[in-house]
C-alpha cells in the first residue's frame, strides 16, 4: 500500500457517505490505498453510516475522538496511517474517480513533494455568481498560482492535498491551537516549507466541493477566519503582511466595507423597483450590519497588535519624522556643498590673480 486518505468529519453523515463511496471507487487499485475516517465527536449517525458504506472493506477504517477540531482530527489520522503518503480531503468533497491515481502519479514524477489538487464546486449544487467569485481567491485561489511547480503555502488546502507523512511528523503535526478549519493547513505548510518541502499543483487531481454557500454564511465564516489569522500572526509575526493583519487594521478597510454595504442595499432597492419584488428578507441585509460589540473589540485588538489605537496616525507621524530627518540631512549636505563651491571659486580667482601679477604679495613672517 502507498497512500492513506484522511477524512475528518463532524455531523455530516449524508455527505460523508457520498464522499466515501467515491473514494472506494477510484482508478487507483484497491490494494494501493486505505481510507481513514476520523469522527470529531459527531452526535449524528456517522458511526453507523461509515459501517454501512464500508461493509467488509478492510481498507476503510474508523476512529473517533472527543470534539477537538479538524487539526486534532487530522493528527489522529496521520498517527493512524499505515502508508508513506497521506492525502487530506473533506467530508463535503466528492472525489473525481482519478483523484488518488493523479496524486500518486505526481509523487512518482516529482519526488518528495507536497501535492495540491484542484477543488471546484460540484455542478449539482447550483453554483451562484457569488460562489464563482469565491473561486477567484476568497475561498480557493487556484487561478493565482503562477508556478505550478513551486506553489505558495496559501494554496495548501486540506480539501485536496497530499504529502509524504514524514514531513508532517518532522514538524510535529497540525497545530491544535487552531480550533477551526481556517489557516491550520497553511500554518502546517509554512513549517514544512521551512524544512525544505516543495509544493506543486496538479489540477488533474480533482475533487468537487458539495457545499453551497451564501453571502451571509461566508461573512460569518470570515469572522472565524479572522480569529485564526490573528492566531497565525501571533505564532509567525513575520507574516503579518502576507496574512493581511496590518491591512485589516487600517481605517480604509472599514470605509470600503461601509461603501460596499450601502451600495449593496441600494442595489437591492433598485432590483425591487425594477422587478416588482417584495422587500428583501432580513437575512439578505443582516450581513450588512455589524455586531454592536465589534467596534470595542476591534479597537482593543488593534491596540494589542500594534500598540496604538490608530495605526494610520502613528504611520503618518513616523513618516513626518522621517521626512524631517531627510530635510535636515539635505540642509547639512547643501551647506557643505555651498561652502566647497565658494571655496573653489575663491581658489580659482586667486590663481588667476597670481598669473596676471595682481595678487597681493605674501607677507614675510
C-alpha positions as a Python dict, from the first residue, in 0.01 Angstrom:
ca = {
    (1, 'X'): (0, 0, 0),
    (2, 'X'): (119, 351, -82),
    (3, 'X'): (-138, 610, 24),
    (4, 'X'): (-369, 685, 316),
    (5, 'X'): (-670, 914, 263),
    (6, 'X'): (-758, 1103, 581),
    (7, 'X'): (-1115, 1234, 614),
    (8, 'X'): (-1204, 1427, 932),
    (9, 'X'): (-1579, 1454, 983),
    (10, 'X'): (-1832, 1615, 1213),
    (11, 'X'): (-2211, 1571, 1185),
    (12, 'X'): (-2222, 1535, 805),
    (13, 'X'): (-2314, 1169, 771),
    (14, 'X'): (-2509, 1208, 444),
    (15, 'X'): (-2229, 1393, 267),
    (16, 'X'): (-1968, 1168, 422),
    (17, 'X'): (-2140, 861, 278),
    (18, 'X'): (-2123, 1007, -75),
    (19, 'X'): (-1760, 1105, -29),
    (20, 'X'): (-1660, 759, 97),
    (21, 'X'): (-1840, 583, -186),
    (22, 'X'): (-1644, 796, -431),
    (23, 'X'): (-1317, 719, -254),
    (24, 'X'): (-1389, 346, -268),
    (25, 'X'): (-1441, 362, -647),
    (26, 'X'): (-1108, 500, -762),
    (27, 'X'): (-896, 410, -1063),
    (28, 'X'): (-603, 354, -827),
    (29, 'X'): (-601, -20, -747),
    (30, 'X'): (-772, -105, -420),
    (31, 'X'): (-457, -261, -281),
    (32, 'X'): (-267, 68, -317),
    (33, 'X'): (-457, 275, -60),
    (34, 'X'): (-664, 291, 256),
    (35, 'X'): (-919, 541, 391),
    (36, 'X'): (-908, 665, 750),
    (37, 'X'): (-1219, 841, 880),
    (38, 'X'): (-1172, 1043, 1199),
    (39, 'X'): (-1501, 1128, 1368),
    (40, 'X'): (-1451, 1452, 1565),
    (41, 'X'): (-1724, 1378, 1820),
    (42, 'X'): (-2028, 1367, 1589),
    (43, 'X'): (-2371, 1340, 1751),
    (44, 'X'): (-2549, 1208, 1439),
    (45, 'X'): (-2540, 859, 1285),
    (46, 'X'): (-2186, 890, 1147),
    (47, 'X'): (-2059, 559, 1300),
    (48, 'X'): (-2346, 361, 1151),
    (49, 'X'): (-2306, 530, 811),
    (50, 'X'): (-1935, 450, 794),
    (51, 'X'): (-2005, 90, 890),
    (52, 'X'): (-2278, 60, 624),
    (53, 'X'): (-2066, 213, 345),
    (54, 'X'): (-1754, 21, 440),
    (55, 'X'): (-1914, -318, 489),
    (56, 'X'): (-1635, -574, 480),
    (57, 'X'): (-1385, -330, 327),
    (58, 'X'): (-1065, -359, 530),
    (59, 'X'): (-921, -50, 363),
    (60, 'X'): (-1183, 173, 529),
    (61, 'X'): (-1100, 232, 896),
    (62, 'X'): (-1293, 441, 1151),
    (63, 'X'): (-1161, 631, 1453),
    (64, 'X'): (-1343, 856, 1697),
    (65, 'X'): (-1233, 1132, 1934),
    (66, 'X'): (-1397, 1396, 2151),
    (67, 'X'): (-1470, 1717, 1962),
    (68, 'X'): (-1134, 1894, 1934),
    (69, 'X'): (-1144, 2047, 1588),
    (70, 'X'): (-1015, 1946, 1244),
    (71, 'X'): (-645, 1996, 1325),
    (72, 'X'): (-661, 1742, 1608),
    (73, 'X'): (-869, 1505, 1392),
    (74, 'X'): (-611, 1512, 1113),
    (75, 'X'): (-330, 1449, 1361),
    (76, 'X'): (-510, 1136, 1477),
    (77, 'X'): (-547, 1035, 1114),
    (78, 'X'): (-175, 1082, 1048),
    (79, 'X'): (-91, 884, 1361),
    (80, 'X'): (-317, 600, 1242),
    (81, 'X'): (-195, 598, 879),
    (82, 'X'): (-14, 288, 757),
    (83, 'X'): (128, 432, 435),
    (84, 'X'): (408, 678, 347),
    (85, 'X'): (185, 925, 156),
    (86, 'X'): (-112, 1089, 329),
    (87, 'X'): (-386, 1268, 138),
    (88, 'X'): (-628, 1506, 310),
    (89, 'X'): (-979, 1573, 188),
    (90, 'X'): (-1309, 1686, 338),
    (91, 'X'): (-1631, 1511, 425),
    (92, 'X'): (-1809, 1757, 193),
    (93, 'X'): (-1584, 1679, -105),
    (94, 'X'): (-1685, 1432, -377),
    (95, 'X'): (-1372, 1296, -547),
    (96, 'X'): (-1312, 1255, -916),
    (97, 'X'): (-1254, 888, -999),
    (98, 'X'): (-887, 959, -1084),
    (99, 'X'): (-814, 1171, -775),
    (100, 'X'): (-590, 922, -593),
    (101, 'X'): (-419, 797, -908),
    (102, 'X'): (-323, 1153, -1006),
    (103, 'X'): (-179, 1224, -661),
    (104, 'X'): (33, 907, -667),
    (105, 'X'): (146, 988, -1021),
    (106, 'X'): (252, 1338, -913),
    (107, 'X'): (462, 1197, -629),
    (108, 'X'): (623, 941, -862),
    (109, 'X'): (716, 1210, -1115),
    (110, 'X'): (816, 1498, -884),
    (111, 'X'): (968, 1311, -591),
    (112, 'X'): (936, 1402, -224),
    (113, 'X'): (697, 1696, -259),
    (114, 'X'): (364, 1825, -139),
    (115, 'X'): (86, 1798, -398),
    (116, 'X'): (-214, 2031, -421),
    (117, 'X'): (-506, 1927, -640),
    (118, 'X'): (-795, 2126, -780),
    (119, 'X'): (-1108, 2191, -573),
    (120, 'X'): (-1412, 2322, -759),
    (121, 'X'): (-1787, 2337, -700),
    (122, 'X'): (-1993, 2030, -777),
    (123, 'X'): (-2227, 2115, -1068),
    (124, 'X'): (-2528, 1956, -897),
    (125, 'X'): (-2549, 2218, -622),
    (126, 'X'): (-2641, 2514, -841),
    (127, 'X'): (-2339, 2742, -848),
    (128, 'X'): (-2429, 3107, -788),
    (129, 'X'): (-2236, 3414, -912),
    (130, 'X'): (-2116, 3469, -554),
    (131, 'X'): (-1979, 3114, -538),
    (132, 'X'): (-1795, 3174, -865),
    (133, 'X'): (-1647, 3485, -706),
    (134, 'X'): (-1523, 3277, -413),
    (135, 'X'): (-1324, 3063, -657),
    (136, 'X'): (-1122, 3368, -763),
    (137, 'X'): (-939, 3379, -432),
    (138, 'X'): (-1153, 3440, -122),
    (139, 'X'): (-1202, 3065, -78),
    (140, 'X'): (-998, 2882, -342),
    (141, 'X'): (-744, 3085, -539),
    (142, 'X'): (-605, 2832, -785),
    (143, 'X'): (-611, 3093, -1060),
    (144, 'X'): (-348, 3289, -869),
    (145, 'X'): (-90, 3010, -889),
    (146, 'X'): (184, 3140, -1118),
    (147, 'X'): (424, 2846, -1099),
    (148, 'X'): (261, 2502, -1059),
    (149, 'X'): (598, 2352, -967),
    (150, 'X'): (659, 2590, -678),
    (151, 'X'): (334, 2678, -503),
    (152, 'X'): (299, 2914, -207),
    (153, 'X'): (175, 2784, 128),
    (154, 'X'): (-151, 2980, 86),
    (155, 'X'): (-275, 2716, -159),
    (156, 'X'): (-214, 2415, 65),
    (157, 'X'): (-586, 2342, 111),
    (158, 'X'): (-666, 2027, 307),
    (159, 'X'): (-972, 1975, 91),
    (160, 'X'): (-730, 1822, -160),
    (161, 'X'): (-360, 1790, -83),
    (162, 'X'): (-106, 1516, -15),
    (163, 'X'): (244, 1489, 128),
    (164, 'X'): (489, 1228, 248),
    (165, 'X'): (397, 1151, 609),
    (166, 'X'): (749, 1211, 737),
    (167, 'X'): (721, 1586, 663),
    (168, 'X'): (425, 1619, 899),
    (169, 'X'): (599, 1413, 1165),
    (170, 'X'): (916, 1627, 1140),
    (171, 'X'): (728, 1947, 1230),
    (172, 'X'): (507, 1790, 1499),
    (173, 'X'): (181, 1774, 1305),
    (174, 'X'): (-102, 2024, 1279),
    (175, 'X'): (-108, 2291, 1548),
    (176, 'X'): (-411, 2203, 1761),
    (177, 'X'): (-437, 2559, 1891),
    (178, 'X'): (-634, 2618, 1569),
    (179, 'X'): (-985, 2515, 1669),
    (180, 'X'): (-1149, 2587, 1335),
    (181, 'X'): (-1093, 2486, 973),
    (182, 'X'): (-908, 2806, 885),
    (183, 'X'): (-533, 2868, 842),
    (184, 'X'): (-435, 2548, 1024),
    (185, 'X'): (-339, 2384, 692),
    (186, 'X'): (-138, 2682, 567),
    (187, 'X'): (39, 2713, 902),
    (188, 'X'): (146, 2349, 874),
    (189, 'X'): (264, 2411, 517),
    (190, 'X'): (469, 2711, 638),
    (191, 'X'): (659, 2498, 889),
    (192, 'X'): (713, 2218, 639),
    (193, 'X'): (835, 2458, 372),
    (194, 'X'): (1088, 2596, 621),
    (195, 'X'): (1226, 2242, 640),
    (196, 'X'): (1264, 2234, 262),
    (197, 'X'): (933, 2100, 131),
    (198, 'X'): (842, 2200, -224),
    (199, 'X'): (471, 2216, -308),
    (200, 'X'): (337, 2151, -659),
    (201, 'X'): (-7, 2195, -817),
    (202, 'X'): (-168, 1927, -1033),
    (203, 'X'): (-522, 2025, -1149),
    (204, 'X'): (-596, 1676, -1285),
    (205, 'X'): (-611, 1561, -922),
    (206, 'X'): (-962, 1695, -881),
    (207, 'X'): (-1235, 1692, -619),
    (208, 'X'): (-1574, 1863, -608),
    (209, 'X'): (-1691, 2074, -316),
    (210, 'X'): (-2052, 1976, -243),
    (211, 'X'): (-2123, 2261, -6),
    (212, 'X'): (-2323, 2558, -137),
    (213, 'X'): (-2257, 2880, 49),
    (214, 'X'): (-2440, 3212, 68),
    (215, 'X'): (-2300, 3558, 116),
    (216, 'X'): (-2424, 3565, 476),
    (217, 'X'): (-2265, 3229, 555),
    (218, 'X'): (-1937, 3341, 406),
    (219, 'X'): (-1936, 3662, 612),
    (220, 'X'): (-1983, 3454, 927),
    (221, 'X'): (-1701, 3223, 820),
    (222, 'X'): (-1475, 3523, 757),
    (223, 'X'): (-1511, 3624, 1121),
    (224, 'X'): (-1381, 3280, 1217),
    (225, 'X'): (-1102, 3308, 959),
    (226, 'X'): (-1003, 3643, 1105),
    (227, 'X'): (-963, 3489, 1451),
    (228, 'X'): (-749, 3213, 1304),
    (229, 'X'): (-543, 3472, 1115),
    (230, 'X'): (-473, 3656, 1441),
    (231, 'X'): (-355, 3327, 1594),
    (232, 'X'): (-134, 3265, 1290),
    (233, 'X'): (10, 3616, 1330),
    (234, 'X'): (98, 3562, 1696),
    (235, 'X'): (282, 3243, 1605),
    (236, 'X'): (455, 3389, 1297),
    (237, 'X'): (459, 3773, 1321),
    (238, 'X'): (699, 3788, 1026),
    (239, 'X'): (400, 3702, 802),
    (240, 'X'): (181, 3994, 915),
    (241, 'X'): (170, 4147, 567),
    (242, 'X'): (109, 3816, 387),
    (243, 'X'): (-174, 3720, 622),
    (244, 'X'): (-336, 4061, 587),
    (245, 'X'): (-314, 4153, 956),
    (246, 'X'): (-170, 4500, 905),
    (247, 'X'): (-405, 4575, 616),
    (248, 'X'): (-711, 4464, 811),
    (249, 'X'): (-641, 4711, 1092),
    (250, 'X'): (-642, 5013, 862),
    (251, 'X'): (-936, 5252, 865),
    (252, 'X'): (-958, 5218, 487),
    (253, 'X'): (-1095, 4865, 535),
    (254, 'X'): (-1389, 4998, 735),
    (255, 'X'): (-1452, 5266, 473),
    (256, 'X'): (-1455, 5009, 193),
    (257, 'X'): (-1693, 4790, 393),
    (258, 'X'): (-1937, 5073, 460),
    (259, 'X'): (-1927, 5185, 98),
    (260, 'X'): (-1991, 4833, -33),
    (261, 'X'): (-2270, 4776, 222),
    (262, 'X'): (-2457, 5094, 130),
    (263, 'X'): (-2421, 5027, -243),
    (264, 'X'): (-2544, 4670, -195),
    (265, 'X'): (-2851, 4787, -3),
    (266, 'X'): (-2918, 5045, -279),
    (267, 'X'): (-2887, 4772, -545),
    (268, 'X'): (-3143, 4559, -362),
    (269, 'X'): (-3383, 4851, -373),
    (270, 'X'): (-3321, 4904, -745),
    (271, 'X'): (-3389, 4536, -810),
    (272, 'X'): (-3713, 4561, -614),
    (273, 'X'): (-3820, 4870, -808),
    (274, 'X'): (-3743, 4719, -1149),
    (275, 'X'): (-3881, 4371, -1092),
    (276, 'X'): (-4163, 4443, -851),
    (277, 'X'): (-4018, 4206, -595),
    (278, 'X'): (-4114, 4246, -232),
    (279, 'X'): (-3873, 4386, 23),
    (280, 'X'): (-3574, 4153, 65),
    (281, 'X'): (-3575, 3918, 357),
    (282, 'X'): (-3390, 4031, 666),
    (283, 'X'): (-3128, 3763, 606),
    (284, 'X'): (-3020, 3945, 289),
    (285, 'X'): (-2945, 4258, 485),
    (286, 'X'): (-2833, 4108, 814),
    (287, 'X'): (-2474, 4066, 700),
    (288, 'X'): (-2451, 4441, 634),
    (289, 'X'): (-2485, 4531, 998),
    (290, 'X'): (-2211, 4495, 1249),
    (291, 'X'): (-2224, 4338, 1590),
    (292, 'X'): (-2269, 4620, 1847),
    (293, 'X'): (-1962, 4485, 2030),
    (294, 'X'): (-1748, 4480, 1718),
    (295, 'X'): (-1615, 4834, 1743),
    (296, 'X'): (-1489, 4800, 2101),
    (297, 'X'): (-1348, 4454, 2039),
    (298, 'X'): (-1182, 4565, 1716),
    (299, 'X'): (-1018, 4869, 1877),
    (300, 'X'): (-889, 4658, 2162),
    (301, 'X'): (-743, 4413, 1911),
    (302, 'X'): (-574, 4692, 1715),
    (303, 'X'): (-422, 4828, 2037),
    (304, 'X'): (-294, 4483, 2135),
    (305, 'X'): (-137, 4408, 1799),
    (306, 'X'): (2, 4747, 1707),
    (307, 'X'): (46, 4911, 2046),
    (308, 'X'): (-165, 5207, 1940),
    (309, 'X'): (-530, 5292, 1890),
    (310, 'X'): (-468, 5446, 1549),
    (311, 'X'): (-200, 5275, 1338),
    (312, 'X'): (-273, 5510, 1045),
    (313, 'X'): (-196, 5814, 1259),
    (314, 'X'): (118, 5654, 1402),
    (315, 'X'): (232, 5572, 1050),
    (316, 'X'): (185, 5933, 941),
    (317, 'X'): (371, 6061, 1247),
    (318, 'X'): (664, 5833, 1169),
    (319, 'X'): (656, 5941, 804),
    (320, 'X'): (670, 6307, 905),
    (321, 'X'): (964, 6235, 1135),
    (322, 'X'): (1145, 6057, 855),
    (323, 'X'): (1081, 6346, 616),
    (324, 'X'): (1212, 6589, 879),
    (325, 'X'): (1529, 6380, 916),
    (326, 'X'): (1573, 6376, 538),
    (327, 'X'): (1528, 6754, 524),
    (328, 'X'): (1793, 6806, 792),
    (329, 'X'): (2032, 6576, 611),
    (330, 'X'): (1975, 6765, 287),
    (331, 'X'): (2034, 7101, 453),
    (332, 'X'): (2361, 6978, 601),
    (333, 'X'): (2471, 6839, 267),
    (334, 'X'): (2364, 7156, 86),
    (335, 'X'): (2558, 7377, 332),
    (336, 'X'): (2874, 7173, 282),
    (337, 'X'): (2833, 7185, -94),
    (338, 'X'): (2782, 7564, -90),
    (339, 'X'): (3093, 7611, 125),
    (340, 'X'): (3302, 7390, -104),
    (341, 'X'): (3166, 7565, -413),
    (342, 'X'): (3256, 7911, -275),
    (343, 'X'): (3595, 7784, -165),
    (344, 'X'): (3660, 7651, -514),
    (345, 'X'): (3567, 7983, -675),
    (346, 'X'): (3798, 8171, -433),
    (347, 'X'): (4090, 7942, -510),
    (348, 'X'): (4035, 7974, -884),
    (349, 'X'): (4011, 8354, -858),
    (350, 'X'): (4329, 8375, -652),
    (351, 'X'): (4514, 8159, -908),
    (352, 'X'): (4407, 8393, -1190),
    (353, 'X'): (4524, 8699, -995),
    (354, 'X'): (4860, 8536, -932),
    (355, 'X'): (4905, 8458, -1302),
    (356, 'X'): (4836, 8819, -1411),
    (357, 'X'): (5052, 8961, -1131),
    (358, 'X'): (4772, 9128, -947),
    (359, 'X'): (4770, 8911, -644),
    (360, 'X'): (4874, 9090, -321),
    (361, 'X'): (5226, 8998, -213),
    (362, 'X'): (5271, 8748, 66),
    (363, 'X'): (5377, 8894, 393),
    (364, 'X'): (5701, 8758, 524),
    (365, 'X'): (5684, 8625, 876),
}
